[in-house]
Amino acid sequence: MPDVTIQDQIDTIIENAINEPQLVGASVGVMGDNEVIHARGYGYADLNKKIKATEHTVYRIGSITKQFTALAVMILVEQGKVDLNDIMLDYLPNYPQRDHKVTIDQLLNHTSGIKSYTDIEKFWEISERDLSRPETVDLFSSEPVEFSPGENFQYNNSGYYLLGLIIENVSGMSYADFLKANVWQPLEMFDTYYLGKIKNVKNIATGYDHKDNEFVLARPIGMDNPFSGGSLGSSVLDLLKWQTTLNENKLISRQSYNKMIEPGLLTGGKHTTYGYGFFISNLDSVPIFL
């Protein structure tokens, strides 16, 4: 019998998963020693149109967007345009909560204490349309703060929304244009997009929910609303390029990358399990960054 390769093993695992009734399709990539070992699609990107998933299929990547936002901030730090210890009001002078002195560092590691707008019921009542930037900021800045800056850790989409505004104010570019010029084009990430302003993305997967033993289209959301906390789309091949970039320090220094994967420190001396854009864990004593 021929030897079973790692690619064969991956195929078996994913194809078995695709046969489960709650999964339409997937694209899977595996790397080893900064080399792509495996990249391919399984099942469907669009079930109704019978479009197969491939390694170029674009998916909404949700909070992986935060990794790109954090790296964009670190690019500005290395350019001398942002200081991690500055309070955000230095960059967003019109922010309403003027007594809440939050630093850039605290926005990045979810210790700001600002209310996450995705925890506000009103947001979900109006989220099918694209909200304006001031409308979204008003939504969460009018809420009481959860705790004093640095006192606690609480995953927070509002903090990363504000970081996107800071990137725009400091760079003079839109968030999407800054990433395109400073990240995607240099890395030849041609399957990566800001989904908030592009309505017809080539190769994008259709989202589904599984209800009553059948697939139905997922509830729509205005894709500009997650902004710099979750509005990007990408393919598995591009995300492999992204991971290689982080490993090889192609866009920022090793010192800056190490800062991104350093656990946050609370004012009481306790460390969190989150850095800048990454959850930090380990498997059998091997560090994992998610």
N, C-alpha and C positions, 0 to 999 in steps of 0.2 A: 504494500500500500504506500502511496506517496506521503511524504511528511506533511503534517498539518501546519500551515503557516499561521503567523499571528493575524494576517489578513483574513484567513479562513475562519479563525476563531471569532474575530470581530463580526464577520458576516453572519455567522451562526447566532451569536448573541442578539444582534440587532434584528435580524430577520425573524427570530422567534418573538421578539418584542413587538414587531410590526403586526404579527398575527394576532396579538391581543386586541380585543374589541374596542379599546379606548385610545388607540394610537393610529393616526392617519399616515404619518411619514416622519422622517428624520434625516438629517445629514450629520455624519460622524467623521471626526478627524482625530488622528492620534499622532503624537510626535515622540521621538526619542533622540536624545543628543542633538536637539535643534534641527533634526531632519524629519520631514513628513514621512511617516510609516504607512499611513492609510488615510484616504479621504474619499468618500463617496456618499451618495444619497440612497435612501431606502423608502419604499412606499411612494406616497403622492404629496406633491406640493399643493395641488388643487384637486380635490377628490371629484368634484362635479365635472371638471373639464378633463380629468384623467391625465393631468400633467405630472410627470414623474419628478420626484425630488432628486437633485444632483448636488455635487460639491459646490456648485455656484448658486444654489437656491438661497435667496435672501430671506432671513427671518428677523422678526422684531427681537432684539437682544435684551430688551428690558434694562435691568440695572447694571448689566455689563457696561452700559453707557457711562456709568459713574467712573469706571477705570479711565476712559478717554477724557472725561472732564478733569479728573485729578491730574492726569499727565499734562493736560493743557495748562493747568495752573502751575505745575512744576516747570514747564517751559517758560512761562512768564516770570517765575521766581529766578530762574537761571539768567534771564534777560535783565534782571534787576528792576522789573516793573511791579512786582508783587512781593511783599514780605509776609511770611506765614504768621508772624506774631502781631501783625497789624490788625486793628479791629475792622470789621467789614464796612463800617460807616465811612472809613477813609476812602472807600471805593464806591459805595452806594450812599451818598450823602442825603438822599431823599427818603431813605428807608424809615417807615413810621415809628418803629419801636426804638427810639433813640436812647432809652435808658438801659437797654439790654446789650451790654458790651461784649459782643461775640468776635472772636478772632477768626482769621482764615483757616487756621489749623483746626479750630473747633467745628467749623462748617464741614471740613473735609472728613473728620473722623466721627461725625454724628454725636458730638457732645455739646451742641449749641443750646439746647433747651427750647428752640423754636418749635412751634406746633407743625407737624407734618400735614400738608394740605390733603394728602390722601387718607388721613384719619378724620377728615371733616365731612360730615354727611352731605352738606350742601354741594361740595365738589362733585360727588357722584351723581347728584341730581341734574347737573348741567354739563357733565363731562363729555357728552356726545358731540358737542360743538367745540371748536377751538376757542379757548379763552385768551383775551389779551394779556400781556405781561402785567400791566398794572392791576387788572382784575384778579389775577391769580395771587399776586403779592398781597393785595388788600384782603383776600380770603383768609390767608394764614397770619398776616401781621396784626389783624384785628383780634386774634385769639390770645388768651393769656399764655405766657411762657410756661413750659412744663417744669423747668428747674433752672438754677443759676448756671451760667456757662462753665463747662468743665466739671460739673458736679456729678453727672451721670451720663450713661450711654443710652441713646434711643435712636434707632434707625429712622432717618428723617429725609424725606424727599424735598422738603422746603429748603434745606441747607444746600443741596446740590442745585436746586433751581436758582438760588441766589448766586452760587458760584458761576453758573452760566452767564448771568447778568454782569458779574464782575469781569469775566473773560471778555465780554463784548465791550464794556466800558473802557477797560484798560487797553485792549488791542485796537479798538476802533473798527473791528470787523464783526460780522454776525458770528454766532457760535459755530454754525455749520461751515461758514467760509474759513474760519480760523482752523478748524480741524482738517478741512480739505487741504488747505495750503501747508499746514505744518505737520500733518500726520498721514492722511490717506494718500496724497499724491507722492510724497517721498517714499512711502512704503509700497506703492503700486497696489493699494487696496481699492480695486475698481468695482467691487461688489458691496461697498459700504456707503450708506446714505444717512442723511438726516431726514427722517420720514415725516416731519412736521410740515414741510412745505412742498414735498413731492408727492403727487397723487398717483402717478402711474410708474411704479418702479418695476423694471424688467426683472423677471425671475422671482418675484416675491411670493412667499408662501401665503396661502389663505388660512386664517385662523378658524378653529372649530371648537365647539363645546360638545360633550357627549351627554345627551339627554334621552331618556326613555328608549335606550338601546339603539339610538341613531345619532349621526353627526348633524349638528345644526351650526349655522354661521355664528361665530362668536359675537357678543355684544360689541357694537362699534364704540370707539372712543376717539375724540379729537387728538390726533397724534402729535400736535404741537404742545399739548398740555403737559406731558411728562418732561419735555424740554431736555435740559442737560442732566436730568436724573434718569431718563429712560426712553428717549425718542429715536435712538439709532437702530438701523437695520444692517445686517451683515451676513456674509456667507461663512461656512466653516473654513474654506481656504483662506479667506481674509483674516479670520480670527487666529489661524495658525501663524500667519505672518505677524500678526499683532503680538502673539506670545513670544515668537522668536525675537522680535524687537525689544521686548522687555528683558529677555534673557541676555541679549547682547548689547544693551545700552546704546541703541542706534539713535535715539532721539533725545535722551537725557543722560546725565552722568550716572554712574553706579551709586554715588552718594545720594542723588535725588531719588533713584529707584528704591534704595534701601529705606529712605524716609517714607516712601509710599507703603512699604510692607512692614513698617514698625508699628506695633500695637499702640493705640492711643493711651494716654496717661490722664487719669482723673485727678482732680484737685486733692482727693483723699489719699493718693498714692497708689491706687489700684489700676492695673492695666485692663484695657478692653480687648476684645478679639477682632478689632477692625482697625485698619490703617487708613490709607487714602484710596478709596475705591475698591478695596479688597477686604473680604473676611479672611482671617488668619487662623489656620488650624494645623493639624498634623495627622498623619496616618503611619502607624508603626515608626514613630519618631522622625518621619520625613515631613518637612514643612509643606503645607498646602496653602495656596492663595486662591481664593474664589471670588 
